[in-house]
Amino acid sequence: REMSTHLSGSFYFITREGTREMSTRKRASSKGAADKGKSEASVSLLHGSAPDPKNLADVMKVMPKDKFEIRLGFAFWTAFRVWLSTFAGLYMTVVAPWYLLPFAWIFYGTAATGLFVVAHDCAHQSFSKNRTLNEIVGTICMMPLMFPYNSWEVTHNNHHAHSNNLDRDHLWRPMTKEEVAKMSSVQKFISYYMFGPLFFESSIIHHAYHFLVPVLSKKNPTGTRRSVAMATLGGIITIWALSQVGPLWKTFLVPFLIFEFWLSTFTYFHHRHPRGVGWKTGEDWDKVYGSLFATVHMAFPSWVEFLTLDINWHLPHHVSAQIPWYNLRRCTHALMKAYGDRLMEDEFSWELWKETTTQCHVYDKEKGYVPM
């Protein structure tokens, strides 16, 4: 397929038109044989060294050969480090004076998000090679977050199988013009905020939905029921324990909302962007498009990436979810080298937040994202 590139600030994104056109424009702007050679080398560097992939197997070839290597000792050390950071956040929250409490909450809630990321690797079988061990570790990490491990595994795998497929992907799927036209004023008001400025609060509804998965889905009924029971037990134990060290609004509620904020923010900005991340339907969609070209690499502050185990290094994770978190950076660099400005990347900022949450509600096939 043809591919053209568009440049906006430091952000590169693609639509599927041709490399031939881009190279022609670049050549036309060069002067003389020497300038022409420099221009073509520049285009090659920006565009990447690899040809357009025909399937995900082609994409896998450009990443390091040891991308799937599991280091079990390091994985357990990571889990320990995340638990230690979470308890450190709780301690800071309990002892912090009121003027430092917001900083303690942010650290605490962000560190707790790391627990979810450990479970995330477990669900993708990239924590260890033993499925039972993965479920045990993943369930334990999700228990204080009151998240049913197996239920989440069912819904999350659907997202990976159909990323940015407007017909089948449920995660942060934008509305269509036809859907908005049928809405009442109240529905439009609610949808604007749930798809926009308050998108992270809708994550709580998504969270609660997983307690209904054993009823609504036929996939892994025994596992989903077991995970709901363990999440419920974990919630009871966590709330009781935290109530012994301070008021729940301080030790649980606010940090829990920060966890929900990060959980939503990562996925929202990976799959929604004002100048990219298109959604396709039917035969127009394919796995290479959904997994690679319609997923954004979003850079966050280094302390956030440390506490949340590089979950934002998302491109290789969508190419193959079995790549352990500690191999994602190397794989991302390999993808950037191979495909250059055909991939999408940006840096998380307040300006991007405002633009995305106020304008990226409805997806139009011709115009891309448009506000309600």
N, C-alpha and C positions, 0 to 999 in steps of 0.2 A: 504494500500500500504506500501511497505517497505520504510524505511527511514534511510539514513546514514548521519552522520555529519562530516564536515570537518572544521578544525580550521586553520585560517590564521591570525596571530597576535592576536588582540583583537576582531576579527570579526568572527562571526559564520554564516555559511550558510548551506543550505541543498540541497541534491538531493533526489529524492524519491526512496530510497532503505531502508532496514529494521532496526528497533530498535534492533531486535534480534541479528544482527551481531555486532552492536556497543557494546551491553551489554556483548556479548561473548568475544570480544577483551579485554574489561576492566577487566572481570573476570580472563582471562588467564594471565594478567599481575600482578595480586595480589598474595601475598604469605601468606599462612596460613589462618585459618578461620577468625581471627580478621581483617587482611588486606582485605580479601574478602568482609566482611561486610562493611568496610569503603569505599571500591571501589564502591560497588553497591549503597550505599547511595549517594556517589559523583555523580554517573551517573544519579540517580534520580533527584538530585538537578539541575544539568546542563540541563537535558532533560525536566524538568518541571513536574508538578504534574498531568496534565490532559492527557488522552489518545488522540490519533490522532482524530481530529474532522471529522465527516462524512459530515457535512454541516455547514452553517453559524449559524444555530440555536444552534448547539453545542458550537460554539465560543461565542455566545452572553451570554451563561449561566455562563461563567467564569468571565465576567466583572461585575462591581458593578450594583446592582439592580436599582440605581437611575441614571444610565448612560444617560437616555434621559431627565432627569429633566431640564426644561428651567427656568432660573431665569431672568425674563424679565427686572427687575430693573438693574441687573448687566449687562445685554446685552446692555441696553441703556447707562449705565455708560461707558462701553467699547467703544461703538461707539463715545461717547463724547471725551473720552481719546485719541482715535486714531485721531480724527479731531484736537484736541488740539496739539498733537505731530506733526502732519503734518504742522499746521500753525507755530509751533515753529521752525520746520525745514526751512520753508520759511523765517521766520524772521532772522534766523542765516545766511541763504544764502545771504540775502540782506545786512546785516551789517558786515559780516565777512571780514577781510582783506584777500588778495589774498592767503597768506600762510596757512590760516585756511579753505579756501573755499572747498577743497576736503572733509574735515571732515563734513562740513555743508551739502554738497551735499549727502554724504553717509547717514547721519542721515535723511535728508529730503526724499530721494528716498525710504529708508527703511520704514519710517513712513507711506508714501503714500501707500506702499504695504499693510499695515494694513487696509486701506480703502477697498482694494480688498478682504481681508479676512473676514471683516464684511459682505460684499455682498455675499461672498462665503457661509457663514452660512445662510444668508437669502435665497439663492437659494436652499439650502438643507432643508429649513423649520425648521432649528434649532435655529433661532434667536427668533422667537415667534411662537405661534400656529395659527396665522392669516396670511393666504397667501397674502392677499392684503397689510397688513402692511409690510410683508417681502419684497414684490416687491417695495414698496415705499422707504423703507430704503436702500435696495440693489441698486436701481436705483440711488438714491441721492449719495451714496458712490462711484458708478462707473462713475458718470457724469464727474468729473474732470479728470478721467483717460481715458476718451473717450472710455469706454468699454460698448457695448450693453448688458445689464443685461440678458434679456430673450434669446437672441441669444447664449450667453455663456452658459446659463443653458441647452440649447438643446445639445450642443456638449459635455459639461462636464458630463452630465448624461450618454451619450454613453460610455465615458471612465470608469465610475464606473460600468456599466453593463458588460463590457468586458475587465477588467484590464489584461494586459499582454497576451491577446489573439492575436496571430500574424495575424490572419485573420480579426479581427474586431476592435481592439483597435487602435485608430489613434494617441494617445499621445506618442511621442518619440518612436514610433515603429521602431526597427532596420531594416536595409536592410537584404535581403537574398542573398546568393551566386549567385542564378540565376538572381536576379535583377541587381547585380553589373556586372555580365558577359555581360549583354546587353547594358551597359552604354558606351558612348563615353568618351574620355579622359577629355573633358570639363565637362561632367556630373559628372564624378568621382571626379574631382577637387572641384567642387561646393558642391557635396554631402559630401565630406570629412570634409569641414569646417562647413557646416550647421548642420551636425550630430555630429561634433566634437568640435574643439576649439572655433568656433563662434556660438555654438548652441543657446546661449541666444539671438542672433540677429534674428534667425529664429522665435523667439517668436513674433516679430513685425509682421511678415507675418501671423502668426496664429491669432494675434490680429486683423489685418485688415480683415481677412477672415470672422469674425463675422458680418461685415457690409453686407456681401453677403448671410448670412443665410436665410433671408426672401425670397430670390430668389431660393436658392439651396435646401431648406428643406421645407417640407409641415407641419412640426410640429409647432404648436402655431404661425400661420402666423400673427395674429393680435398683439400678444405680442412681437414677434421679430421685426415687423415693428415699433411698439411703442418704443421699446428699442433703435433701431437705431436712431430714431428721437431725443430721450432724450440724447443719447451719443453725437450726433452731436451738439445739443444745449449746452450740458455741455462743450464740447470742445471749442466752440465759446466763451462762457462766461469765461472759465478758461484762455484761451490765451489772451483775451482782458484784464482781470483783472491783470494777471501777467505782461503784457506789461506795466502796469502803475507803477510798482514798480521796474522794472529793465529790462535789455535786456533779450529776451526770451531764448537765448542760456544758460543764467545763471540761470534764475528762472524756466524754464520749460524743455528745451531739455535734459540737463545732468541729472537732477533728474528723468525725465521720462525714460531715458535709464537705470538708476539704478533700477527703479521699474520693468522694463522688465527683467533685469538681475535676480532679486530675483524670479520673477514669473516663469521664466524658470528653475532656479537652483533648486528650491524646487522639482518641478515635475520631472526633469531630473534625479536627484540622488535618488529619491524615487523609480524609476522604471528602473534604469539602474546601474549596478555595475559589475566591472570586475570579481568578484568571486561569482556571484549569480544573482538574478532577471532573472530567465529564462523565455522564451516565449514559449507558446505551441499552438498547433492548434487542431481543430476538437475535437474528443472525448478525447484526452489527457488532454484537459483543463477543469477545473471546477472552480466554484466560490471561493471555499476555497483556492485553489492554487493561483488564481489571486489576491484575496483580502488580504490574510494573508501571505502565504508562498513566494509570489513573490513580496512583497512590503518591502522596507527597512525603518527601523527607522533610520533617519539621525540626529545626534546631531549637533547643530550649537551653536555659542557663545550665552551666555544668553541674551545679549542686543538685538540680532537679534530676538530671540524667544519672548522676551517681546514686541518688536515693531510689530511683525507680528503674535501675538496671537497664538503661539504654532502650527502654521500650519505644522511644520515639524514633530509633533507627529502624524504620519500619519497612523499607523497600524489600530487603532480602527476606524478611519474615513473611511477606506475602508471596514471594516466589516459592519459598518452601518454609512452612511453619515449623519444621523439625530442626531448624538451625538454632542452636543454643544462644541465649542472649549475649554471651561473651564473645561470640564470633560475628555478631551483627555489624560491628564497625568495619572490620576488614572486608566483609562481604559488600557493604555499602560503597566503600572506596573502590572496590573492583568494578561494581556496577557503574559508578560514575565515570570511571576511566573508560569503560567499554561503550557506554551509551551517551555520555556527555549531556548536552543540553536537550536531549530527547526525554530526559527524566525531569521530574518536578521537585524543586526544593525551595524552602523559604525559612525565614527566621520568625519565631513567635514574638509578637509585639502587640502593644495596645492598639496601634493603628490597624493591624491585621484583624485583631479581635473585633473592633468596631465595624470594619468593612464587611467581614464575613457574617457576623450575626445580624446585621441590619439589611443585607442585600442578597444573601445566598439562601433563599427560602424555596424558590420555585425553579425547576430546571426546564429550560426551553431548548429544544433540539437545535434551533437555528442560532439563538442568542446566547446560549449557555445559562448561567445563573442570572435570575432577575428577582427583584424584591416583590413581596406580595402587593 
